[in-house]
Amino acid sequence: MISEKMKGYVANSSVIRAMFEEGKQMASIYGADHVYDFSLGNPNVPAPDAVRDAIVDIVTKEDPVLVHGYMSNSGFEDVRTAVAGHLNGLHGTKYTSENIVMIVGAAGGMNVFFKTLLNPGDEVVTFNPFFVEYRAYVGNFDGKLIEVPTDRETFEPDPQALAAAITPKTKAVILNSPNNPTGVVYSEEVIREIARLLCEKQKEFGTSIFIFSDEPYREIVYGDYEVPWIPNFYRNTVVGYSYSKSLSLPGERIGYLVLPSEIDDAEDMISAANVANRILGFVNAPSLQQRVVARCLDEKTDVAFYAENRQMLMDGLREAGYTFVEPQGAFYLWLKSPEPDEKAFVAKCKEKQILIVPGTSFGCAGWTRVAYCVSHETVRNSLPGFREVAASYGLS
Ligand code: PLP
């Protein structure tokens, strides 16, 4: 009965989600303390207290008709004004409420953006490995996702390779920094070069090529890494932001799109995004959560918690002889499989109750993703298992 298109999506349904379910099952057999589930990017750090306080205050003191009612499809005017002002303070921009659309998480925002932009057959380029749902988000509107491989040692993006993939059908380029699954943060130098080359391509083809900057991990960076505000480097940039990771609210489904007035066809793009939010069935982002995040704009997640996990994991894996990309941001460690078939390595880890995700789930064989947004104990207690698996390959 199901549609041909859905048959494909169901067949390729998320390995990550399946592992998450398997993790729960394993926990009922071995006990939760003996399962080391690094499969899902579900933050273990609780939302800041300010979130709970805002919820209580809003539901007890604000007008319930307003708090729980419909509003403009782009979101509450005062919330969008507050978000715009916050961004202006951070990035020296001049956004107003007009430039902000409140969205149902980054996933909802990307669907709104592609609904707004794509005709069937239009191309969207991204760097591989990538958050695999991009394939569905682009496919939902009959677009074609084009993958450009990153450097296979550093996983840094190659701007020239990106430029070579641009065609007259390219409507957008998705950038995701800090990156899921690699933890790489794109430097200002790389962003500048990508911007320069895309400007050249726009001129060469006489087209508009948008960067969609997918930024759920913007604030989660380690050491001195900075995450450039891409609209300040490339005019045709739309930003998708989410509070799923930055305030640990993934189930609440709240974020925003920034559509700067400088983008091509800004007025049409902004009103189309508003309509897309409605007709995709979102109608608007969750009303209570809009009001909550507007009160928590300066709140931050506990990056030190993730930093501690990162360090513990890196020390343990290095000592065991593994090769990996040192995470610069997000909460993922990109771990090289000791054998070419990373699924066999993943299976060996599973024998030690360690759940990690094969790289093929991100379009990149031979590697795996370890999501360390888990408790310190989970990281610490997983290390003997990781060491035993390493020893079975004769590492170190
Ligand atoms: N983009 C990337 C790179 C992600 O890692 C995720 C979630 O893990 C999303 C988008 C979707 O985020 P949200 O929960 O805000 O929809």
Boltz pocket constraint, residues with backbone or C-beta under 6 A from the ligand:
constraints:
  - pocket:
      binder: B
      contacts: [[A, 41], [A, 104], [A, 105], [A, 106], [A, 107], [A, 108], [A, 131], [A, 176], [A, 178], [A, 180], [A, 214], [A, 216], [A, 242], [A, 243], [A, 244], [A, 250], [A, 254], [A, 255]]
      max_distance: 6.0
